[in-house]
Amino acid sequence: MPAIVPEIKEYIESCHIMTIGTSDNLQAWTAPVYYIYIDNYFYFFSKKSSRHIRESQKNANASASIHANPQEWQDIKGIQMEGAISETDSKGGQDLAAFKQYVTRFPFVKELANIPFPSWSLDYFSDQLKVRWYKFVPEKIVYLDNSINFGFKIQLQADLSPAKT
């Protein structure tokens, strides 16, 4: 594993907002969402009626990007991804564990949904806000880092290991 891979994972975990891209009938759309990265998945909440979810159900292809907002070109870093969006299983396992970590990372969601602490009910949260728990499943990840070199990119697999060429 190249030395840069732990740095990429740290970068992903340091950011909070991912922009999801979808399309339908040749019309592109993006939507910013709060996310948490766990075991190669990017978890987030959205309303089932939102445009990016509706389009992802019709067209399995989706994209996503993660980046900060630097002032200088040398500080531009980011993640660009191809993949798919799927609704999660709210009954347990990894998806429920991800929800618990999400609430810990973003404590404002407890207030947003009036979650009685220490309740970790994903169904309660979803019902209160009329949202569903989704995950972006990357198939291709590209890391861009101008601090290394202008336009530096490395292509990775979903587990952040170097892509096979």
Rosetta constraint file for C-alpha pairs under 8 A:
AtomPair CA 1 CA 5 HARMONIC 6.83 0.50
AtomPair CA 1 CA 161 HARMONIC 6.45 0.50
AtomPair CA 1 CA 162 HARMONIC 7.19 0.50
AtomPair CA 2 CA 162 HARMONIC 7.66 0.50
AtomPair CA 3 CA 7 HARMONIC 7.64 0.50
AtomPair CA 4 CA 8 HARMONIC 6.35 0.50
AtomPair CA 5 CA 9 HARMONIC 6.40 0.50
AtomPair CA 5 CA 160 HARMONIC 6.53 0.50
AtomPair CA 5 CA 161 HARMONIC 7.06 0.50
AtomPair CA 6 CA 10 HARMONIC 6.15 0.50
AtomPair CA 7 CA 11 HARMONIC 6.11 0.50
AtomPair CA 8 CA 12 HARMONIC 6.24 0.50
AtomPair CA 8 CA 143 HARMONIC 7.35 0.50
AtomPair CA 8 CA 160 HARMONIC 7.94 0.50
AtomPair CA 9 CA 13 HARMONIC 6.20 0.50
AtomPair CA 9 CA 160 HARMONIC 7.55 0.50
AtomPair CA 10 CA 14 HARMONIC 6.04 0.50
AtomPair CA 11 CA 15 HARMONIC 6.53 0.50
AtomPair CA 12 CA 37 HARMONIC 7.28 0.50
AtomPair CA 12 CA 66 HARMONIC 7.33 0.50
AtomPair CA 12 CA 79 HARMONIC 7.74 0.50
AtomPair CA 13 CA 36 HARMONIC 7.36 0.50
AtomPair CA 13 CA 37 HARMONIC 6.50 0.50
AtomPair CA 15 CA 66 HARMONIC 7.21 0.50
AtomPair CA 15 CA 67 HARMONIC 7.16 0.50
AtomPair CA 15 CA 68 HARMONIC 7.00 0.50
AtomPair CA 16 CA 34 HARMONIC 5.54 0.50
AtomPair CA 16 CA 35 HARMONIC 5.98 0.50
AtomPair CA 16 CA 36 HARMONIC 7.35 0.50
AtomPair CA 17 CA 32 HARMONIC 6.27 0.50
AtomPair CA 17 CA 33 HARMONIC 5.44 0.50
AtomPair CA 17 CA 34 HARMONIC 4.58 0.50
AtomPair CA 17 CA 35 HARMONIC 6.06 0.50
AtomPair CA 17 CA 66 HARMONIC 6.60 0.50
AtomPair CA 17 CA 67 HARMONIC 7.97 0.50
AtomPair CA 18 CA 32 HARMONIC 5.57 0.50
AtomPair CA 18 CA 33 HARMONIC 5.43 0.50
AtomPair CA 18 CA 34 HARMONIC 6.32 0.50
AtomPair CA 18 CA 35 HARMONIC 6.43 0.50
AtomPair CA 18 CA 64 HARMONIC 6.49 0.50
AtomPair CA 18 CA 65 HARMONIC 5.66 0.50
AtomPair CA 18 CA 66 HARMONIC 4.84 0.50
AtomPair CA 18 CA 67 HARMONIC 7.70 0.50
AtomPair CA 19 CA 30 HARMONIC 6.28 0.50
AtomPair CA 19 CA 31 HARMONIC 5.37 0.50
AtomPair CA 19 CA 32 HARMONIC 4.18 0.50
AtomPair CA 19 CA 33 HARMONIC 6.25 0.50
AtomPair CA 19 CA 64 HARMONIC 5.33 0.50
AtomPair CA 19 CA 65 HARMONIC 5.23 0.50
AtomPair CA 19 CA 66 HARMONIC 6.47 0.50
AtomPair CA 20 CA 30 HARMONIC 5.33 0.50
AtomPair CA 20 CA 31 HARMONIC 5.19 0.50
AtomPair CA 20 CA 32 HARMONIC 6.20 0.50
AtomPair CA 20 CA 33 HARMONIC 7.46 0.50
AtomPair CA 20 CA 52 HARMONIC 7.44 0.50
AtomPair CA 20 CA 62 HARMONIC 7.15 0.50
AtomPair CA 20 CA 63 HARMONIC 5.75 0.50
AtomPair CA 20 CA 64 HARMONIC 4.30 0.50
AtomPair CA 20 CA 65 HARMONIC 6.69 0.50
AtomPair CA 21 CA 28 HARMONIC 7.07 0.50
AtomPair CA 21 CA 29 HARMONIC 5.61 0.50
AtomPair CA 21 CA 30 HARMONIC 4.36 0.50
AtomPair CA 21 CA 31 HARMONIC 6.64 0.50
AtomPair CA 21 CA 52 HARMONIC 7.16 0.50
AtomPair CA 21 CA 62 HARMONIC 5.68 0.50
AtomPair CA 21 CA 63 HARMONIC 4.78 0.50
AtomPair CA 21 CA 64 HARMONIC 5.68 0.50
AtomPair CA 22 CA 28 HARMONIC 5.89 0.50
AtomPair CA 22 CA 29 HARMONIC 5.37 0.50
AtomPair CA 22 CA 30 HARMONIC 6.40 0.50
AtomPair CA 22 CA 52 HARMONIC 5.75 0.50
AtomPair CA 22 CA 55 HARMONIC 6.14 0.50
AtomPair CA 22 CA 56 HARMONIC 6.22 0.50
AtomPair CA 22 CA 59 HARMONIC 7.89 0.50
AtomPair CA 22 CA 61 HARMONIC 7.13 0.50
AtomPair CA 22 CA 62 HARMONIC 5.00 0.50
AtomPair CA 22 CA 63 HARMONIC 6.56 0.50
AtomPair CA 23 CA 27 HARMONIC 5.36 0.50
AtomPair CA 23 CA 28 HARMONIC 4.33 0.50
AtomPair CA 23 CA 29 HARMONIC 5.88 0.50
AtomPair CA 23 CA 52 HARMONIC 7.84 0.50
AtomPair CA 23 CA 55 HARMONIC 6.05 0.50
AtomPair CA 23 CA 56 HARMONIC 7.64 0.50
AtomPair CA 23 CA 59 HARMONIC 7.26 0.50
AtomPair CA 23 CA 62 HARMONIC 7.66 0.50
AtomPair CA 24 CA 28 HARMONIC 6.80 0.50
AtomPair CA 24 CA 55 HARMONIC 5.83 0.50
AtomPair CA 24 CA 58 HARMONIC 7.55 0.50
AtomPair CA 24 CA 59 HARMONIC 6.98 0.50
AtomPair CA 29 CA 51 HARMONIC 7.83 0.50
AtomPair CA 29 CA 52 HARMONIC 6.86 0.50
AtomPair CA 30 CA 52 HARMONIC 7.00 0.50
AtomPair CA 31 CA 52 HARMONIC 6.70 0.50
AtomPair CA 33 CA 44 HARMONIC 6.52 0.50
AtomPair CA 33 CA 45 HARMONIC 7.39 0.50
AtomPair CA 33 CA 46 HARMONIC 7.86 0.50
AtomPair CA 34 CA 44 HARMONIC 6.07 0.50
AtomPair CA 34 CA 45 HARMONIC 7.66 0.50
AtomPair CA 35 CA 42 HARMONIC 5.98 0.50
AtomPair CA 35 CA 43 HARMONIC 5.28 0.50
AtomPair CA 35 CA 44 HARMONIC 4.81 0.50
AtomPair CA 35 CA 45 HARMONIC 8.00 0.50
AtomPair CA 35 CA 102 HARMONIC 7.56 0.50
AtomPair CA 36 CA 42 HARMONIC 5.61 0.50
AtomPair CA 36 CA 43 HARMONIC 5.30 0.50
AtomPair CA 36 CA 44 HARMONIC 6.90 0.50
AtomPair CA 36 CA 98 HARMONIC 7.53 0.50
AtomPair CA 36 CA 101 HARMONIC 7.72 0.50
AtomPair CA 36 CA 102 HARMONIC 5.98 0.50
AtomPair CA 36 CA 105 HARMONIC 7.96 0.50
AtomPair CA 37 CA 41 HARMONIC 5.65 0.50
AtomPair CA 37 CA 42 HARMONIC 4.58 0.50
AtomPair CA 37 CA 43 HARMONIC 6.41 0.50
AtomPair CA 38 CA 42 HARMONIC 6.58 0.50
AtomPair CA 38 CA 43 HARMONIC 7.67 0.50
AtomPair CA 38 CA 98 HARMONIC 6.78 0.50
AtomPair CA 39 CA 159 HARMONIC 7.67 0.50
AtomPair CA 40 CA 137 HARMONIC 7.40 0.50
AtomPair CA 40 CA 138 HARMONIC 7.57 0.50
AtomPair CA 40 CA 158 HARMONIC 5.97 0.50
AtomPair CA 40 CA 159 HARMONIC 5.44 0.50
AtomPair CA 40 CA 160 HARMONIC 7.79 0.50
AtomPair CA 41 CA 135 HARMONIC 6.14 0.50
AtomPair CA 41 CA 136 HARMONIC 5.98 0.50
AtomPair CA 41 CA 137 HARMONIC 5.38 0.50
AtomPair CA 41 CA 138 HARMONIC 7.10 0.50
AtomPair CA 42 CA 135 HARMONIC 5.29 0.50
AtomPair CA 42 CA 136 HARMONIC 5.03 0.50
AtomPair CA 42 CA 137 HARMONIC 6.76 0.50
AtomPair CA 43 CA 98 HARMONIC 7.21 0.50
AtomPair CA 43 CA 133 HARMONIC 7.17 0.50
AtomPair CA 43 CA 134 HARMONIC 5.71 0.50
AtomPair CA 43 CA 135 HARMONIC 4.25 0.50
AtomPair CA 43 CA 136 HARMONIC 6.39 0.50
AtomPair CA 44 CA 133 HARMONIC 5.96 0.50
AtomPair CA 44 CA 134 HARMONIC 5.40 0.50
AtomPair CA 44 CA 135 HARMONIC 6.08 0.50
AtomPair CA 44 CA 136 HARMONIC 7.99 0.50
AtomPair CA 45 CA 131 HARMONIC 6.26 0.50
AtomPair CA 45 CA 132 HARMONIC 5.65 0.50
AtomPair CA 45 CA 133 HARMONIC 4.76 0.50
AtomPair CA 45 CA 134 HARMONIC 5.95 0.50
AtomPair CA 46 CA 50 HARMONIC 6.91 0.50
AtomPair CA 46 CA 53 HARMONIC 7.43 0.50
AtomPair CA 46 CA 131 HARMONIC 5.25 0.50
AtomPair CA 46 CA 132 HARMONIC 5.68 0.50
AtomPair CA 46 CA 133 HARMONIC 6.83 0.50
AtomPair CA 46 CA 134 HARMONIC 7.32 0.50
AtomPair CA 47 CA 53 HARMONIC 7.53 0.50
AtomPair CA 47 CA 130 HARMONIC 6.31 0.50
AtomPair CA 47 CA 131 HARMONIC 4.24 0.50
AtomPair CA 47 CA 132 HARMONIC 5.98 0.50
AtomPair CA 48 CA 53 HARMONIC 5.97 0.50
AtomPair CA 48 CA 54 HARMONIC 6.91 0.50
AtomPair CA 48 CA 131 HARMONIC 6.36 0.50
AtomPair CA 48 CA 132 HARMONIC 6.38 0.50
AtomPair CA 49 CA 53 HARMONIC 6.80 0.50
AtomPair CA 49 CA 54 HARMONIC 6.27 0.50
AtomPair CA 50 CA 54 HARMONIC 6.23 0.50
AtomPair CA 51 CA 55 HARMONIC 6.01 0.50
AtomPair CA 52 CA 56 HARMONIC 6.01 0.50
AtomPair CA 53 CA 57 HARMONIC 6.27 0.50
AtomPair CA 53 CA 85 HARMONIC 7.84 0.50
AtomPair CA 54 CA 58 HARMONIC 6.63 0.50
AtomPair CA 55 CA 59 HARMONIC 5.93 0.50
AtomPair CA 56 CA 60 HARMONIC 5.46 0.50
AtomPair CA 56 CA 61 HARMONIC 6.82 0.50
AtomPair CA 56 CA 62 HARMONIC 6.58 0.50
AtomPair CA 56 CA 84 HARMONIC 7.34 0.50
AtomPair CA 56 CA 85 HARMONIC 6.26 0.50
AtomPair CA 57 CA 85 HARMONIC 7.96 0.50
AtomPair CA 60 CA 84 HARMONIC 5.61 0.50
AtomPair CA 60 CA 85 HARMONIC 7.20 0.50
AtomPair CA 61 CA 82 HARMONIC 7.35 0.50
AtomPair CA 61 CA 83 HARMONIC 6.01 0.50
AtomPair CA 61 CA 84 HARMONIC 5.34 0.50
AtomPair CA 61 CA 85 HARMONIC 7.99 0.50
AtomPair CA 62 CA 82 HARMONIC 6.03 0.50
AtomPair CA 62 CA 83 HARMONIC 5.34 0.50
AtomPair CA 62 CA 84 HARMONIC 5.08 0.50
AtomPair CA 62 CA 85 HARMONIC 6.81 0.50
AtomPair CA 63 CA 80 HARMONIC 7.52 0.50
AtomPair CA 63 CA 81 HARMONIC 5.39 0.50
AtomPair CA 63 CA 82 HARMONIC 4.50 0.50
AtomPair CA 63 CA 83 HARMONIC 5.89 0.50
AtomPair CA 63 CA 84 HARMONIC 7.39 0.50
AtomPair CA 64 CA 79 HARMONIC 7.98 0.50
AtomPair CA 64 CA 80 HARMONIC 6.01 0.50
AtomPair CA 64 CA 81 HARMONIC 5.12 0.50
AtomPair CA 64 CA 82 HARMONIC 6.65 0.50
AtomPair CA 64 CA 83 HARMONIC 7.97 0.50
AtomPair CA 65 CA 78 HARMONIC 7.08 0.50
AtomPair CA 65 CA 79 HARMONIC 5.31 0.50
AtomPair CA 65 CA 80 HARMONIC 4.57 0.50
AtomPair CA 65 CA 81 HARMONIC 6.17 0.50
AtomPair CA 66 CA 78 HARMONIC 5.53 0.50
AtomPair CA 66 CA 79 HARMONIC 5.03 0.50
AtomPair CA 66 CA 80 HARMONIC 6.82 0.50
AtomPair CA 67 CA 76 HARMONIC 7.93 0.50
AtomPair CA 67 CA 77 HARMONIC 6.25 0.50
AtomPair CA 67 CA 78 HARMONIC 4.46 0.50
AtomPair CA 67 CA 79 HARMONIC 6.53 0.50
AtomPair CA 68 CA 76 HARMONIC 7.67 0.50
AtomPair CA 68 CA 77 HARMONIC 7.19 0.50
AtomPair CA 68 CA 78 HARMONIC 7.26 0.50
AtomPair CA 69 CA 76 HARMONIC 7.80 0.50
AtomPair CA 70 CA 75 HARMONIC 5.81 0.50
AtomPair CA 70 CA 76 HARMONIC 6.09 0.50
AtomPair CA 71 CA 75 HARMONIC 7.33 0.50
AtomPair CA 72 CA 76 HARMONIC 7.09 0.50
AtomPair CA 73 CA 146 HARMONIC 6.94 0.50
AtomPair CA 74 CA 146 HARMONIC 5.00 0.50
AtomPair CA 74 CA 147 HARMONIC 5.01 0.50
AtomPair CA 74 CA 150 HARMONIC 7.18 0.50
AtomPair CA 75 CA 145 HARMONIC 7.51 0.50
AtomPair CA 75 CA 146 HARMONIC 6.10 0.50
AtomPair CA 75 CA 147 HARMONIC 5.62 0.50
AtomPair CA 76 CA 144 HARMONIC 7.65 0.50
AtomPair CA 76 CA 145 HARMONIC 6.05 0.50
AtomPair CA 76 CA 146 HARMONIC 5.46 0.50
AtomPair CA 76 CA 147 HARMONIC 7.11 0.50
AtomPair CA 77 CA 143 HARMONIC 7.45 0.50
AtomPair CA 77 CA 144 HARMONIC 5.28 0.50
AtomPair CA 77 CA 145 HARMONIC 4.35 0.50
AtomPair CA 77 CA 146 HARMONIC 6.30 0.50
AtomPair CA 77 CA 147 HARMONIC 7.66 0.50
AtomPair CA 78 CA 143 HARMONIC 5.84 0.50
AtomPair CA 78 CA 144 HARMONIC 5.18 0.50
AtomPair CA 78 CA 145 HARMONIC 6.68 0.50
AtomPair CA 79 CA 141 HARMONIC 6.79 0.50
AtomPair CA 79 CA 142 HARMONIC 5.73 0.50
AtomPair CA 79 CA 143 HARMONIC 4.73 0.50
AtomPair CA 79 CA 144 HARMONIC 6.35 0.50
AtomPair CA 80 CA 141 HARMONIC 5.79 0.50
AtomPair CA 80 CA 142 HARMONIC 5.08 0.50
AtomPair CA 80 CA 143 HARMONIC 6.49 0.50
AtomPair CA 80 CA 144 HARMONIC 7.90 0.50
AtomPair CA 81 CA 138 HARMONIC 6.18 0.50
AtomPair CA 81 CA 139 HARMONIC 7.34 0.50
AtomPair CA 81 CA 140 HARMONIC 5.51 0.50
AtomPair CA 81 CA 141 HARMONIC 4.52 0.50
AtomPair CA 81 CA 142 HARMONIC 6.25 0.50
AtomPair CA 82 CA 138 HARMONIC 5.72 0.50
AtomPair CA 82 CA 139 HARMONIC 5.69 0.50
AtomPair CA 82 CA 140 HARMONIC 5.16 0.50
AtomPair CA 82 CA 141 HARMONIC 6.71 0.50
AtomPair CA 83 CA 136 HARMONIC 6.84 0.50
AtomPair CA 83 CA 137 HARMONIC 5.46 0.50
AtomPair CA 83 CA 138 HARMONIC 4.20 0.50
AtomPair CA 83 CA 139 HARMONIC 4.78 0.50
AtomPair CA 83 CA 140 HARMONIC 6.73 0.50
AtomPair CA 84 CA 136 HARMONIC 5.72 0.50
AtomPair CA 84 CA 137 HARMONIC 5.30 0.50
AtomPair CA 84 CA 138 HARMONIC 6.58 0.50
AtomPair CA 84 CA 139 HARMONIC 7.83 0.50
AtomPair CA 85 CA 134 HARMONIC 6.78 0.50
AtomPair CA 85 CA 135 HARMONIC 5.69 0.50
AtomPair CA 85 CA 136 HARMONIC 4.50 0.50
AtomPair CA 85 CA 137 HARMONIC 6.11 0.50
AtomPair CA 86 CA 134 HARMONIC 5.64 0.50
AtomPair CA 86 CA 135 HARMONIC 5.59 0.50
AtomPair CA 86 CA 136 HARMONIC 6.64 0.50
AtomPair CA 86 CA 137 HARMONIC 7.58 0.50
AtomPair CA 87 CA 132 HARMONIC 7.16 0.50
AtomPair CA 87 CA 133 HARMONIC 6.08 0.50
AtomPair CA 87 CA 134 HARMONIC 4.36 0.50
AtomPair CA 87 CA 135 HARMONIC 6.42 0.50
AtomPair CA 88 CA 95 HARMONIC 6.20 0.50
AtomPair CA 88 CA 133 HARMONIC 5.78 0.50
AtomPair CA 88 CA 134 HARMONIC 5.28 0.50
AtomPair CA 88 CA 135 HARMONIC 6.59 0.50
AtomPair CA 89 CA 95 HARMONIC 6.09 0.50
AtomPair CA 89 CA 96 HARMONIC 7.53 0.50
AtomPair CA 90 CA 95 HARMONIC 6.59 0.50
AtomPair CA 90 CA 96 HARMONIC 5.97 0.50
AtomPair CA 90 CA 122 HARMONIC 6.13 0.50
AtomPair CA 90 CA 123 HARMONIC 6.61 0.50
AtomPair CA 90 CA 133 HARMONIC 7.58 0.50
AtomPair CA 91 CA 96 HARMONIC 6.85 0.50
AtomPair CA 92 CA 96 HARMONIC 4.83 0.50
AtomPair CA 92 CA 97 HARMONIC 7.31 0.50
AtomPair CA 93 CA 97 HARMONIC 6.33 0.50
AtomPair CA 94 CA 98 HARMONIC 6.05 0.50
AtomPair CA 95 CA 99 HARMONIC 6.39 0.50
AtomPair CA 96 CA 100 HARMONIC 6.47 0.50
AtomPair CA 96 CA 122 HARMONIC 7.00 0.50
AtomPair CA 97 CA 101 HARMONIC 6.45 0.50
AtomPair CA 98 CA 102 HARMONIC 6.07 0.50
AtomPair CA 99 CA 103 HARMONIC 6.25 0.50
AtomPair CA 99 CA 120 HARMONIC 7.87 0.50
AtomPair CA 99 CA 122 HARMONIC 6.90 0.50
AtomPair CA 100 CA 104 HARMONIC 6.33 0.50
AtomPair CA 100 CA 120 HARMONIC 6.27 0.50
AtomPair CA 101 CA 105 HARMONIC 6.07 0.50
AtomPair CA 102 CA 106 HARMONIC 5.92 0.50
AtomPair CA 103 CA 107 HARMONIC 5.31 0.50
AtomPair CA 103 CA 108 HARMONIC 7.79 0.50
AtomPair CA 103 CA 109 HARMONIC 6.27 0.50
AtomPair CA 103 CA 110 HARMONIC 6.90 0.50
AtomPair CA 107 CA 111 HARMONIC 7.54 0.50
AtomPair CA 108 CA 112 HARMONIC 6.18 0.50
AtomPair CA 109 CA 113 HARMONIC 6.13 0.50
AtomPair CA 109 CA 115 HARMONIC 7.95 0.50
AtomPair CA 110 CA 114 HARMONIC 5.60 0.50
AtomPair CA 110 CA 115 HARMONIC 4.76 0.50
AtomPair CA 110 CA 116 HARMONIC 7.48 0.50
AtomPair CA 110 CA 117 HARMONIC 7.79 0.50
AtomPair CA 111 CA 115 HARMONIC 6.52 0.50
AtomPair CA 112 CA 129 HARMONIC 7.98 0.50
AtomPair CA 113 CA 125 HARMONIC 5.91 0.50
AtomPair CA 113 CA 128 HARMONIC 5.72 0.50
AtomPair CA 113 CA 129 HARMONIC 6.15 0.50
AtomPair CA 114 CA 128 HARMONIC 7.95 0.50
AtomPair CA 115 CA 119 HARMONIC 6.47 0.50
AtomPair CA 115 CA 120 HARMONIC 7.83 0.50
AtomPair CA 115 CA 124 HARMONIC 7.84 0.50
AtomPair CA 115 CA 125 HARMONIC 6.92 0.50
AtomPair CA 121 CA 125 HARMONIC 6.32 0.50
AtomPair CA 122 CA 126 HARMONIC 6.06 0.50
AtomPair CA 123 CA 127 HARMONIC 6.03 0.50
AtomPair CA 124 CA 128 HARMONIC 6.05 0.50
AtomPair CA 125 CA 129 HARMONIC 6.32 0.50
AtomPair CA 125 CA 131 HARMONIC 7.89 0.50
AtomPair CA 126 CA 130 HARMONIC 5.39 0.50
AtomPair CA 126 CA 131 HARMONIC 4.81 0.50
AtomPair CA 126 CA 132 HARMONIC 5.58 0.50
AtomPair CA 126 CA 133 HARMONIC 7.49 0.50
AtomPair CA 127 CA 131 HARMONIC 6.89 0.50
AtomPair CA 137 CA 158 HARMONIC 7.89 0.50
AtomPair CA 138 CA 158 HARMONIC 5.49 0.50
AtomPair CA 139 CA 157 HARMONIC 6.69 0.50
AtomPair CA 139 CA 158 HARMONIC 5.55 0.50
AtomPair CA 140 CA 155 HARMONIC 7.36 0.50
AtomPair CA 140 CA 156 HARMONIC 6.42 0.50
AtomPair CA 140 CA 157 HARMONIC 5.63 0.50
AtomPair CA 140 CA 158 HARMONIC 6.12 0.50
AtomPair CA 141 CA 155 HARMONIC 5.84 0.50
AtomPair CA 141 CA 156 HARMONIC 5.05 0.50
AtomPair CA 141 CA 157 HARMONIC 6.11 0.50
AtomPair CA 141 CA 158 HARMONIC 6.47 0.50
AtomPair CA 141 CA 160 HARMONIC 7.58 0.50
AtomPair CA 142 CA 153 HARMONIC 6.47 0.50
AtomPair CA 142 CA 154 HARMONIC 5.66 0.50
AtomPair CA 142 CA 155 HARMONIC 4.46 0.50
AtomPair CA 142 CA 156 HARMONIC 5.99 0.50
AtomPair CA 143 CA 153 HARMONIC 5.41 0.50
AtomPair CA 143 CA 154 HARMONIC 5.32 0.50
AtomPair CA 143 CA 155 HARMONIC 6.46 0.50
AtomPair CA 143 CA 156 HARMONIC 7.63 0.50
AtomPair CA 144 CA 151 HARMONIC 6.69 0.50
AtomPair CA 144 CA 152 HARMONIC 5.62 0.50
AtomPair CA 144 CA 153 HARMONIC 4.50 0.50
AtomPair CA 144 CA 154 HARMONIC 6.81 0.50
AtomPair CA 145 CA 149 HARMONIC 6.99 0.50
AtomPair CA 145 CA 150 HARMONIC 7.50 0.50
AtomPair CA 145 CA 151 HARMONIC 6.82 0.50
AtomPair CA 145 CA 152 HARMONIC 5.41 0.50
AtomPair CA 145 CA 153 HARMONIC 6.53 0.50
AtomPair CA 146 CA 150 HARMONIC 4.54 0.50
AtomPair CA 146 CA 151 HARMONIC 5.61 0.50
AtomPair CA 146 CA 152 HARMONIC 5.81 0.50
AtomPair CA 148 CA 152 HARMONIC 6.43 0.50
AtomPair CA 154 CA 162 HARMONIC 7.67 0.50
AtomPair CA 155 CA 162 HARMONIC 6.37 0.50
AtomPair CA 155 CA 163 HARMONIC 5.63 0.50
AtomPair CA 156 CA 160 HARMONIC 5.22 0.50
AtomPair CA 156 CA 161 HARMONIC 5.51 0.50
AtomPair CA 156 CA 162 HARMONIC 4.50 0.50
AtomPair CA 156 CA 163 HARMONIC 4.51 0.50
AtomPair CA 157 CA 161 HARMONIC 5.45 0.50
AtomPair CA 157 CA 162 HARMONIC 6.05 0.50
AtomPair CA 157 CA 163 HARMONIC 5.07 0.50
